[in-house]
Amino acid sequence: MTLLDMQPVRSGDVVRSGQRIHWEEFGAGDQAVLLLPTWSIVHSDHWRHQVAAFAVDRRVITFDGLGNGASDRPEDPSVYGDLLFADDAAAVLDACAVRSGVVMGSSQGGAWALAMAARHSERVSGVVFIAPNVPLAPGHPARVAANQTFDEDRDVNDGWQMWNRSFWLRRYPDFLRFFFSQCFTEPDSTEHVQHFWNMGMHTTPEVLLATAGDGSADLSPELARAYAAELTCPSLVIHGDADAITPLARGRELAQLSGARLVVLPGSGHEPHCRAPARTNQVISRFLDTCGDSRRDKAVE
C-alpha cells in the first residue's frame, strides 16, 4: 500500500522562509502521531506501512520535508538544517490543531525528532527513533572516509566512493541505486530498493546537495548529547544490527543518554519500518499504548 491508496482526512501547506511544506492527515482518534520526514532523498511514502497500520484508530500526520514530495525544492542551503526541520514539525502540528502528539523519526528524522522534543517539549508526548542518525557515536568508516573527500572530483567511483558531489551530478540514478542498496541490507530487497529509487528520482542532485545546509542549524554532537540528556517524555529506539547507514552504536548511545527503551532487531538494515513493517509496527504499537492521549487545541482551530 502507498499513501496514494489512502485518502487523507485533510491536507494543507505551511510556509517557512517563503517555501511551501505540504502535510496530510489520516484517520481519527484521541492520539495523534506525527511521522517526520527523513532526508529529502525520499518523501513521506516511506511511512506507507505505518500510516496504514496506525490510522485505523489514531490521527496520523505526515509531511514532506523541503526538497521532495509535494513540498517545494529550493536549492538554497540556508533553508535546510536539523533545527529548522524540527521547527517545521511544530508548525505542522499547529496547522492540524494538535497541541501534543507522539513524534516518530527515521534516520535523519531521528535527529529532528530529538531536536523537536527538546525545542518544543510541550508538543511531544512520546518519541520513537528508528535507526536514528544522531551524531552521538562515529559513523561507519567507509562512509566517513568518503565524506572527507566529498568535494573531490574522482575518476573512479564505486561503493561509498559514490558519496561524492561530482558523481551525484554526473550519475545521480546510479548513486541512488547504490545508496538504497545500503539502506536494505536484507536478502531479497530488490522491490524495496526500487521503491526508494523511485522516490529518489522525484528530486534532483542539486537539491540533495543543498540539503547539507549552511551549518547554522546543525545538530552538533554537543547539542545532541545535551538534548538527549534532557529528554523527559516516554521514548523508544528501534535499530537493526545490520544497519549499513547508521551504526547501531548511535542508537545505543541515544537510548543510554535519554533513558529510552532500546529494541535491537537482529538481521535488520536501515529501514525496518519498510522492510519488516509487521514486526516493527508491533513494537511501536505497544509503545504508543503507553503514551498519554494527545490533546486537540480548540484555541487554534
Secondary structure, 3 states (H helix, E strand, C coil): CCHHHCCCCEEEEEEECCEEEEEEEECCCCCEEEECCCCCCCCHHHHHHHHHHHCCCCEEEEECCCCCCCCCCCCCHHHCCHHHHHHHHHHHHHHCCECCEEEEEECHHHHHHHHHHHHCHHHEEEEEEECCCCCCCCCCHHHHHHHHCCCCCCCCCCHHHHCCHHHHHHHHHHHHHHHHHHHCCCCCCHHHHHHHHHHHCCCCHHHHHHCCCCCCCCCCHHHHHHHHHHCCCCEEEEEECCCCCCCHHHHHHHHHHHCCEEEEECCCCCCHHHHCHHHHHHHHHHHHHHCCCCCECHHHC
